[in-house]
Amino acid sequence: MSFCRDCLADAPDKATRCPHCGSPRLARHPELDTLTIAHVDCDAFYATIEKRDDPALVDRPVIVGGGKRGVVAACCYVARTYGIRSAMPMFEALRRCPQAVVVKPNMAKYVKAGREVRKAMFALTPLVEPLSIDEAFLDLTGTERLHGMAAAKVLARFATAVERDIGITVSIGLSANKFLAKIASDLDKPRGFAVLGQNEAAEFLAPKPVGFIYGVGAVSAAKLSADGYRLIADLQHADKHELMRRYGEEGARLWQLARGLDQRTVSAERETKSISAETTFERDIGEFRPLEHQLWNLTERVSARLKANALAGSTVTLKLKSADFKTRTRARSLRSPTQLATRIFAAGRDLLSHEVGTTHFRLIGIGVSHLEDATGDDFADLIDRRAAEAEHAVDKLREKFGKDAVVKGLALDED
């Protein structure tokens, strides 16, 4: 099967351009009309949104992050040509590309775009399993009659619509299962559409290192290599029972995935486990008040994301990284789930008060976990209606007039 990704017209198998619109973007694969499991990944999501909203950035290397001692949250493909990557220290990124444009993250804007993409996904199938704000698995099995075309064409049409209506691009991996679909989506970025069929999976995987398999980190890969399993081909040649004898259920998983077999289903019930934000300081901080100020700013970001996703959580976790790079986390359970910045901050501030005075810190973070839906009338935050209504009123003013329209003082309430 072969078709044009731009106009969706069928094309001859040996064609190099669409005979109808002349586009060179042809999708071609022997299993194209039967595969229905997809992984959709937004291309350089944060940076692409910033370029969408500021045309002057289109051809420039863009880094989303903050501060010389911060880290790269995301970067565009132009920046990646300089060797810049996510989580790289900002000073190293700017050393490699001094002319890069650094843009501070705007999570509210990214969440909005992510929700728009998610809505478009659900128009294709109810089986959408989000992995993060900018990627998800989709199962389009049984939707051919609904859409009047094969899943591959539906996905190509979806990619075109996202680019036209939302102003960002996506890359799509199509296969027989989640493991192979995720691999495929990385093969043709950006604006990619790659297909990895079940029949070719084992041959494709064989020369890859064992760390290519999801869940096999550096420590596990070293252990496997020491045991004689350096390449996926080594796992393919291994006896399943021997792998299980050595590694238990993990051995069975490795045996399956080495052959491109994955029994996991696409589940629409997958839930976000936590929402958090953190920042690295320009200089180490040991005093309570400056740390408290940073904590409040981060808390407002976390609260905004909780509200945007209609979520609330009952556990607040404080993260601190000291000057010697040692990380400490402290958690507090709340009486009831919340999405309000004032309640989250009160818990985080109290945790912080017990840590200050022992050392200087280079990073602080705050997160909320044990999340649940926050849309019903019985949602616990509504018990304190005055505080909830006041905070939501401020949110609406900021949404309309900008973040600086209302500047709130530090909340000193205890939970």
C-alpha positions as CSV (number, residue, x, y, z in Angstrom):
1,M,0.0,0.0,0.0
2,S,1.2,3.5,-0.8
3,F,-0.5,6.9,-0.4
4,C,0.3,10.6,-0.2
5,R,0.5,12.0,3.3
6,D,-0.6,15.4,2.1
7,C,-3.7,14.7,-0.1
8,L,-4.3,11.0,1.0
9,A,-4.5,9.8,-2.6
10,D,-3.3,6.3,-3.4
11,A,0.0,6.2,-5.3
12,P,1.7,3.5,-7.4
13,D,4.2,1.5,-5.3
14,K,7.2,2.7,-7.3
15,A,6.2,6.4,-7.4
16,T,8.5,9.0,-5.9
17,R,5.9,11.8,-6.0
18,C,2.1,11.8,-5.6
19,P,0.5,11.7,-9.1
20,H,-2.3,13.9,-7.9
21,C,-0.6,16.8,-5.9
22,G,3.1,16.2,-6.7
23,S,4.1,15.9,-3.0
24,P,7.2,13.7,-2.3
25,R,5.7,12.7,1.1
26,L,4.6,9.2,0.3
27,A,3.8,6.6,2.9
28,R,4.7,3.0,1.7
29,H,4.8,-0.3,3.5
30,P,3.5,-3.8,2.9
31,E,1.5,-3.8,6.2
32,L,0.4,-0.2,6.0
33,D,-3.3,-1.0,5.5
34,T,-3.5,-3.4,8.5
35,L,-1.5,-1.8,11.3
36,T,-3.5,0.1,13.9
37,I,-1.3,0.9,17.0
38,A,0.3,4.3,16.8
39,H,2.6,6.5,18.9
40,V,2.2,10.2,18.3
41,D,4.9,12.6,19.5
42,C,4.8,16.4,19.2
43,D,8.0,17.6,17.6
44,A,10.2,19.7,20.0
45,F,6.9,20.7,21.7
46,Y,7.8,23.6,23.9
47,A,10.2,25.2,21.4
48,T,7.8,24.7,18.5
49,I,5.1,26.5,20.3
50,E,7.4,29.4,21.0
51,K,8.3,29.6,17.3
52,R,4.7,29.4,16.4
53,D,3.9,32.4,18.6
54,D,7.0,34.5,17.6
55,P,7.7,34.2,13.8
56,A,11.1,36.0,14.4
57,L,12.3,32.7,16.1
58,V,11.4,30.4,13.2
59,D,14.9,30.0,11.8
60,R,16.9,30.5,15.0
61,P,18.2,28.0,17.6
62,V,15.7,28.2,20.5
63,I,16.2,26.8,24.0
64,V,13.4,26.7,26.5
65,G,14.8,27.0,30.0
66,G,16.1,29.6,32.3
67,G,19.2,31.0,33.9
68,K,22.9,30.2,33.4
69,R,22.7,27.6,36.1
70,G,19.5,26.1,35.0
71,V,19.0,23.2,32.5
72,V,17.5,22.9,29.1
73,A,13.8,22.0,29.3
74,A,13.5,21.7,25.6
75,C,15.2,22.9,22.4
76,C,14.3,23.1,18.7
77,Y,15.9,21.0,16.0
78,V,18.1,23.8,14.9
79,A,19.6,23.9,18.4
80,R,20.0,20.2,18.4
81,T,22.4,20.4,15.5
82,Y,24.8,22.1,17.9
83,G,24.6,19.1,20.2
84,I,22.1,20.6,22.6
85,R,19.7,18.3,24.3
86,S,17.1,18.3,27.1
87,A,18.4,18.3,30.7
88,M,21.8,19.7,29.5
89,P,23.1,22.4,31.9
90,M,22.3,25.8,30.4
91,F,25.9,27.0,30.6
92,E,27.0,24.1,28.4
93,A,24.2,24.7,25.9
94,L,25.1,28.3,25.6
95,R,28.8,27.4,25.3
96,R,27.9,25.2,22.3
97,C,25.6,27.7,20.8
98,P,26.1,31.3,22.1
99,Q,23.7,32.7,19.6
100,A,20.8,30.6,20.9
101,V,17.6,32.4,22.0
102,V,16.6,31.3,25.5
103,V,12.9,31.5,26.3
104,K,11.5,31.0,29.8
105,P,8.9,28.1,30.0
106,N,5.3,29.0,29.8
107,M,3.5,25.9,31.1
108,A,0.0,27.4,30.8
109,K,0.5,27.9,27.1
110,Y,2.0,24.4,26.6
111,V,-0.8,22.7,28.6
112,K,-3.4,24.5,26.4
113,A,-1.8,23.3,23.2
114,G,-1.4,19.8,24.6
115,R,-5.1,19.7,25.5
116,E,-5.9,20.8,21.9
117,V,-3.8,18.0,20.5
118,R,-5.4,15.5,22.9
119,K,-8.9,16.5,21.9
120,A,-8.0,15.9,18.3
121,M,-6.7,12.4,19.2
122,F,-9.9,11.5,20.9
123,A,-11.8,12.5,17.7
124,L,-10.0,9.5,16.1
125,T,-10.5,6.9,18.8
126,P,-11.5,6.6,22.4
127,L,-8.4,4.5,23.1
128,V,-5.9,7.2,23.7
129,E,-3.2,6.6,26.4
130,P,-1.3,9.8,27.2
131,L,2.3,9.4,28.2
132,S,3.0,13.1,28.8
133,I,1.8,16.5,27.8
134,D,3.1,16.0,24.2
135,E,2.8,12.3,23.4
136,A,0.4,9.4,23.5
137,F,-0.4,5.9,22.2
138,L,-3.5,5.4,20.1
139,D,-5.3,2.2,19.1
140,L,-7.4,2.7,16.0
141,T,-8.4,-1.0,15.7
142,G,-12.0,-1.2,14.4
143,T,-12.3,2.4,13.3
144,E,-11.9,1.9,9.6
145,R,-15.7,1.9,8.9
146,L,-16.1,5.0,11.1
147,H,-13.5,7.1,9.2
148,G,-14.0,5.5,5.8
149,M,-10.2,4.8,5.5
150,A,-7.4,2.8,7.0
151,A,-5.8,3.9,10.3
152,A,-2.6,5.0,8.4
153,K,-4.6,7.5,6.4
154,V,-6.5,8.7,9.4
155,L,-3.3,9.4,11.2
156,A,-1.8,11.3,8.2
157,R,-4.9,13.4,8.0
158,F,-4.7,14.0,11.8
159,A,-1.1,15.2,11.5
160,T,-2.0,17.7,8.7
161,A,-4.9,19.0,10.8
162,V,-2.8,19.5,13.9
163,E,-0.2,21.5,11.8
164,R,-2.9,23.6,10.2
165,D,-5.2,24.2,13.2
166,I,-2.8,24.2,16.2
167,G,0.4,25.4,14.5
168,I,2.7,22.6,15.6
169,T,4.0,19.4,14.0
170,V,3.9,15.8,15.1
171,S,5.7,12.6,14.3
172,I,3.8,9.3,14.0
173,G,5.0,5.8,14.5
174,L,2.6,3.0,13.3
175,S,3.0,-0.6,14.1
176,A,1.4,-3.7,15.5
177,N,2.1,-2.9,19.2
178,K,3.2,-0.1,21.6
179,F,6.8,-1.1,21.8
180,L,7.4,-1.0,18.0
181,A,5.1,2.1,17.5
182,K,7.2,4.1,20.0
183,I,10.4,3.1,18.2
184,A,8.9,4.0,14.8
185,S,7.9,7.5,15.9
186,D,11.6,8.3,16.5
187,L,12.8,7.1,13.0
188,D,11.6,10.1,10.9
189,K,11.5,13.3,12.9
190,P,10.3,16.0,12.5
191,R,7.0,15.8,10.7
192,G,7.6,12.1,10.5
193,F,5.5,9.1,9.5
194,A,7.3,5.8,10.0
195,V,6.0,2.3,9.9
196,L,7.6,-0.7,11.6
197,G,5.8,-4.0,10.8
198,Q,5.8,-7.1,12.9
199,N,7.4,-9.2,10.2
200,E,10.5,-7.0,10.1
201,A,10.8,-6.2,13.8
202,A,13.2,-9.0,14.8
203,E,15.7,-8.2,12.0
204,F,15.4,-4.4,12.8
205,L,16.1,-4.9,16.5
206,A,18.9,-7.5,16.3
207,P,21.9,-5.1,15.9
208,K,20.7,-2.7,18.5
209,P,22.2,-2.7,22.0
210,V,20.1,-4.2,24.8
211,G,19.7,-0.6,26.2
212,F,17.4,0.1,23.2
213,I,14.7,-1.8,25.0
214,Y,12.6,0.4,27.3
215,G,13.2,-0.2,31.0
216,V,16.8,-1.3,30.4
217,G,18.9,1.4,32.0
218,A,22.7,1.7,32.2
219,V,23.0,-0.6,35.3
220,S,20.8,-3.3,33.7
221,A,22.5,-3.0,30.4
222,A,25.9,-3.5,32.1
223,K,24.6,-6.5,34.0
224,L,23.2,-8.0,30.8
225,S,26.4,-7.3,28.9
226,A,28.5,-9.0,31.6
227,D,26.3,-12.0,31.2
228,G,26.9,-12.1,27.5
229,Y,23.8,-10.2,26.3
230,R,25.2,-7.1,24.7
231,L,23.0,-6.9,21.6
232,I,19.3,-7.6,21.2
233,A,20.4,-10.4,18.9
234,D,22.0,-12.1,21.9
235,L,18.6,-12.0,23.6
236,Q,16.9,-13.4,20.5
237,H,19.3,-16.4,20.4
238,A,18.9,-17.0,24.2
239,D,16.6,-19.7,25.6
240,K,13.5,-18.2,27.2
241,H,13.7,-20.4,30.3
242,E,17.4,-19.5,30.8
243,L,16.6,-15.8,30.7
244,M,13.8,-16.4,33.2
245,R,16.1,-18.5,35.4
246,R,18.6,-15.6,35.5
247,Y,16.2,-12.6,35.6
248,G,12.8,-13.9,36.6
249,E,9.8,-12.1,35.0
250,E,12.2,-9.5,33.5
251,G,13.8,-12.3,31.6
252,A,10.5,-13.2,30.0
253,R,9.9,-9.6,29.1
254,L,13.3,-9.2,27.5
255,W,12.7,-12.4,25.5
256,Q,9.4,-11.1,24.2
257,L,10.5,-7.5,23.4
258,A,13.7,-8.7,21.7
259,R,11.4,-10.3,19.1
260,G,9.2,-7.2,18.8
261,L,6.4,-8.8,20.8
262,D,4.4,-6.7,23.2
263,Q,1.2,-7.7,24.8
264,R,0.4,-4.4,26.5
265,T,-2.9,-2.8,25.4
266,V,-3.5,0.9,24.8
267,S,-5.3,2.0,28.0
268,A,-7.3,5.2,28.2
269,E,-7.3,4.8,31.9
270,R,-3.6,5.8,32.4
271,E,-3.4,8.6,34.9
272,T,-0.9,11.3,35.6
273,K,1.0,10.3,38.7
274,S,2.2,13.7,39.8
275,I,2.7,17.3,38.7
276,S,5.8,19.2,39.7
277,A,8.0,22.1,39.0
278,E,11.6,23.0,40.0
279,T,14.2,25.6,39.3
280,T,18.0,25.8,39.6
281,F,19.4,29.0,41.1
282,E,22.0,31.4,39.6
283,R,23.8,31.1,42.9
284,D,23.4,28.8,45.9
285,I,20.9,30.0,48.4
286,G,20.8,29.2,52.1
287,E,18.4,31.8,53.6
288,F,14.8,31.0,54.2
289,R,13.1,34.1,52.6
290,P,14.7,33.8,49.1
291,L,14.0,30.1,49.1
292,E,10.4,30.8,50.2
293,H,10.0,33.2,47.3
294,Q,11.2,30.6,44.8
295,L,8.9,28.1,46.4
296,W,5.9,30.3,45.9
297,N,6.6,30.9,42.3
298,L,6.9,27.2,41.6
299,T,3.8,26.4,43.6
300,E,1.8,28.8,41.4
301,R,3.1,26.9,38.3
302,V,2.1,23.6,39.8
303,S,-1.3,24.9,40.8
304,A,-1.9,26.3,37.3
305,R,-1.2,22.9,35.8
306,L,-3.5,21.1,38.2
307,K,-6.3,23.5,37.4
308,A,-5.7,23.2,33.7
309,N,-6.0,19.4,33.9
310,A,-8.9,19.4,36.4
311,L,-6.8,17.5,38.9
312,A,-6.1,17.7,42.7
313,G,-3.6,15.9,44.9
314,S,-3.3,14.9,48.5
315,T,0.5,14.6,48.8
316,V,2.9,17.5,48.6
317,T,6.6,16.8,48.0
318,L,9.5,19.2,48.5
319,K,12.7,18.6,46.6
320,L,16.0,20.3,47.4
321,K,19.5,19.8,45.9
322,S,22.4,21.0,48.0
323,A,25.6,22.7,46.7
324,D,27.3,19.3,46.7
325,F,24.6,17.9,44.4
326,K,23.0,15.7,47.0
327,T,19.2,15.5,46.6
328,R,16.7,15.4,49.5
329,T,12.9,15.0,49.3
330,R,10.4,15.6,52.0
331,A,6.6,14.8,51.7
332,R,3.5,15.9,53.5
333,S,0.0,14.3,53.3
334,L,-2.9,16.7,53.3
335,R,-6.3,16.2,55.0
336,S,-8.0,16.4,51.6
337,P,-6.9,16.7,47.9
338,T,-6.2,20.2,46.6
339,Q,-5.2,22.2,43.6
340,L,-5.0,25.5,45.4
341,A,-1.6,27.2,45.5
342,T,-2.2,28.5,49.0
343,R,-2.7,25.0,50.4
344,I,0.2,23.5,48.5
345,F,2.5,26.3,49.5
346,A,1.6,26.1,53.2
347,A,2.6,22.4,53.2
348,G,5.8,23.0,51.2
349,R,6.8,26.0,53.3
350,D,6.5,24.0,56.5
351,L,8.7,21.3,55.0
352,L,11.2,23.9,53.9
353,S,11.4,25.4,57.3
354,H,12.9,22.2,58.7
355,E,15.6,22.0,56.1
356,V,17.0,25.6,56.0
357,G,20.1,26.3,58.1
358,T,21.8,23.0,57.4
359,T,23.4,23.9,54.0
360,H,23.1,26.0,50.9
361,F,20.9,24.8,48.0
362,R,21.3,25.1,44.2
363,L,17.8,23.7,43.3
364,I,14.3,23.7,44.8
365,G,11.2,21.9,43.6
366,I,7.6,21.3,44.6
367,G,5.2,18.5,43.5
368,V,1.8,17.2,44.1
369,S,0.9,13.5,43.8
370,H,-1.9,11.0,44.6
371,L,-4.0,12.8,42.0
372,E,-7.7,12.6,41.4
373,D,-10.4,14.3,39.4
374,A,-11.4,17.7,40.6
375,T,-14.5,18.5,38.7
376,G,-17.4,17.3,40.9
377,D,-19.4,19.5,43.3
378,D,-18.1,17.3,46.2
379,F,-14.5,18.3,45.5
380,A,-12.9,19.0,48.9
381,D,-11.4,22.5,48.0
382,L,-15.0,23.7,47.7
383,I,-15.4,23.4,51.4
384,D,-13.3,26.5,51.8
385,R,-15.2,28.3,49.1
386,R,-13.9,31.8,50.0
387,A,-10.3,30.8,49.5
388,A,-11.1,28.8,46.4
389,E,-13.2,31.5,44.7
390,A,-10.6,34.2,45.5
391,E,-7.8,32.1,43.9
392,H,-9.8,31.2,40.9
393,A,-10.7,34.9,40.4
394,V,-7.0,35.8,40.4
395,D,-6.4,33.0,37.8
396,K,-9.1,34.4,35.5
397,L,-7.6,37.9,35.7
398,R,-4.2,36.6,34.9
399,E,-5.5,34.6,32.0
400,K,-7.1,37.7,30.6
401,F,-4.5,40.4,31.3
402,G,-1.3,38.5,31.8
403,K,0.6,36.9,34.7
404,D,1.7,40.2,36.2
405,A,-1.9,41.6,36.3
406,V,-2.2,40.4,39.9
407,V,0.9,39.8,42.1
408,K,0.0,37.9,45.3
409,G,2.0,38.0,48.5
410,L,3.4,34.9,50.1
411,A,0.6,32.9,51.8
412,L,1.3,32.1,55.4
413,D,-1.7,29.8,56.0
414,E,-1.1,26.4,57.5
415,D,-3.0,23.4,56.1
